[in-house]
Amino acid sequence: KMSYGSIDGSGFGSRNPFGGPSRQGYQPLATQIDPSELQELFQETSANVFRINSNVTSLERSLRSLGTSNDTQELQDGLHATQQETNKTITTSTKAIKQLSEVVRGSSRVRQERLQLDRLKNQLSDAIQRYGAVQKKIAEKSKALLPTGQRSTKQQSPRTPFSDLPDDEKIFNGGDGMWQNQSQDQALLSEITEEDLEVIRQREEAIQQIESDMLDVNQIIKDLASMVHEQGDAI
C-alpha cells in the first residue's frame, strides 16, 4: 500500500533520503539518493496528483448540488473536508517537486529523470489550476445562494412616498435613492423569520469556511515554475 504521508513528516520522508540533521550537521544526500527511492517519490507524487484530480471531480459534483434539495449540512461538511485534504496533498506534492528538482538537476542524473520531473510538474500545475477554478466557482455560487436578496421582490407594505415627506425629513433621510433602499430593507427585515435567519447564518458560515479553504493557486503555480527555472537547462 502506497504511503500518502507528508514528505517531511511521515511515509516516504521518515527514511529521510534527502539528508537532514545528524551528528555531523546537515548532510545533503541529493547526489547519493538510491534510484529506487527516487522512483518511489516520483510514484507517490504522481499518485497525489491523481488524488487532487479525483477530489476536483468530487467537488465539481458537489458544486452541482449547491442550491438543490441535496444541499445539506453533510454536503457542506464534505466540501470542507475534501478541500482541506486537497490543500494538504498540494502542500506535500509541491515539497516533493522541490526535493525532486534538487536531486534531478545534478548533472549526473539521466535525461529520462529530468523529463519525468518536467512532466510531473506540469501535471501537478494543471491539477492545481483545476482545483483553484472549482474552489472559485463554489465560493461564487455559495454567495449567490444567500437568501436575503430573494425577498426584496415580495409584496411590500405601503410607505410614504419620498416626494410626500416634509423637506427636513427629506434631508434627514439622505435623498430619494436612500429612502427607497431603506423602504426595501424594512420590508425585507419584517418578512424574515427565525428559520430564515438560521439558513442565512449557516450560508454565511459556509462561505467563510470556503474562503478560508481557498489556496493562492497563482502563487503556488508560480513557485512550481520557478523550481524548474532555477535548474537552468537541466530540463
N, C-alpha and C positions, 0 to 999 in steps of 0.2 A: 504494500500500500504506500502510495506516494505521500510524503510529508508536505503539508502546506504551512508549516510553522514559519515565523518570520526569519529572515536570513540571519539576523544578528542575535536572535534570542532562543530559537529552538529549531527543531528539524535539521535541515542541512547545516545551518550555521553553528550548531552545537559542536560540530567537529572542527570548526574554525579553520578551513583550508586556506584562508586568506591571511593568516597570521593574526597577531594580537599581542596583548601584554604577556610577558614571560619574565623569567629571572634576568634574561639578558636585555630586557627592554622590548620595545615593539619590533617584531620581526616580519617584514613584508615578505610573504611567501608567493607572491604573484608569479614569479618565474619558476617556482618549484611545484606548482599545483599538479596533482595527478590528473591525467587526461580523463579518466573515468569520473572523477569528482567534478571536473569542469562540465562534462556532458550531463551529469546529474543536475547541476544547477541550470543548465540550458533547458532540460526537460521540465524541471519544477517551474521555471519561469514561463515556459510555453503553456504548461497546464494552468497557471494562474491567468494568463491571457485568455484562455478558453473559459475559465471561470468568470472573468469580468464580462465577456461577451454573453455568457449564459444568463448572468444577472441582469444585463441590459435588456435581454429578451423578456425576462420576467417582469422587469419594471415597465416595459412597453405594454405588456398585458395588463398590469395594474393601472396604468395610465388610462386605458380604455374603460376601466371600471369606475373611475372617479366620476361622481355625479350621477351614478346609476344606483339601482337597488342593491348592488353588490358593494357599494361604498360604505364599508363598516369600519368600526374601530380596529377590527382584525386586519383589514386591508391596510389601514394607516400604519399599524404596528409592523406589518410585513414590509411596507415601503421603507420604514426607518431601519429595520434590521438588515434588509438587503443592501441599502446604501452604506450602512456602517461597515458591513463585511466587505463590500466592494472598495471602500476607501482604504481599509487595511490591506487588502490584496494589492491595490495600486501602489501603496507605500512600499510594501515588500518587493514588488516587481521592479520599481524604479531603483531601489537599492541594489537589487540583483544585477540590473543592467549596468549600473555604475561599477560594480565589482567586476563584472564580466569585461567591461571596457578596459579596466586597468590591467586585467590579465591578457586579453587578446591583443591589445595594442603593442605588446612586446614583439620585437622583430622576429623572434624565434617561433612565434605561433604560425600555424599553417593558414593559408589563404581561406580554406574551407571554413575555419572557425570564425574568421573575420566576416565572411559573407553570412554565416549563420547568425552572428550577432546583429548585423545590419538588418536582416530580415525580421528577427525577433523584436528589435527596437521599433521597426515600422509597424509591426502587428500590434504591439503594445500601444503605440501612439494612436493608431486607428481605433482600438478598443476604448481608450480613454476619451477620445473625441466623441464616440457614440454615447458613452456614459454621460459626458457633460451635456450633450444635446437632450437626452431624455430627462436628466435632472432639471434642466431649464423648463422643459415642457410641463413636467409635474408641478413645478412651482407656479408657473403661469396659470395652469388650469385650476389649481387649488385656490389661487387668489380670485379667479373669475367666478368660482363657485360660492364665494362668501355671500350668504343670503340677503344681506342688508339692501343691496341695490335692487332686489327683485320686488320690493314692496312699495317703492315710491310711485308706482303706476296704479296702485289701488285707489279706490274711491276716497277722496279726502274730504274732511268736514269743511263746511263753508267758513271762510275767514275774510275779514275786512280787506277789500282791495287796497293796494298801496295808494292809489290816487285819492281814496276817501279819507286817508289819515290826516290829522292836523299836521301843519308844517313842522312843528317842533318834534313830533314823533317820526316824521319822515327823516329828519336829520339824525335823530337818535338811533333809528333802525338801519342807517347806513346806506340808504338808496334802494331803488326798486328791485334790483337783482338780488341783493342780500335778503330783502323781505321775502321774496319768492322762495329762496333757499331755506329760510327759517320756517316758512309755512310747510314746506315739504318735510323738513326734519321733524317738526312737531307731529305731523300726521304719521310719519314713519314710526316715531317712538311710541305713539299711543297704540299702534297696532301690533307691536312686537310683544309676544308672550314670554313667559319664563322659559318655556320649551324652546322658543326661537333663540333666546339669549344663550341657552346651553349649546345649541347647534353652532351658533356663531363663535362661541368661546372655543369649542372643540376644533372648528375650522382654523381659527387664528393660531391655536396651539400647534396644529398640524403644519401650518405654513411656517411657523417659527422653527419647527423641527426640521422641515425640508431645507430651509435656508441654512440652518446650522450644519446640515449634512453636505451641502454643496462644496465641491472642491474647486480650486482655482486651476481649472483644466489647462488654460492657455499657458500658465506659468510652468506646470508640470511638463507639458509638451516641449516648451522652450528649453527646460532643463535637460530633457532627454536628448534633444537635438545638439545641445552644447557638449554633452558627453561624447558624442561621436565626433563633433567638430574638433574637440581637444586632441583627438587621436591623429589629426593631420591626415596623411594619406594611408593610414593603417587599414582603412576600409575601402 
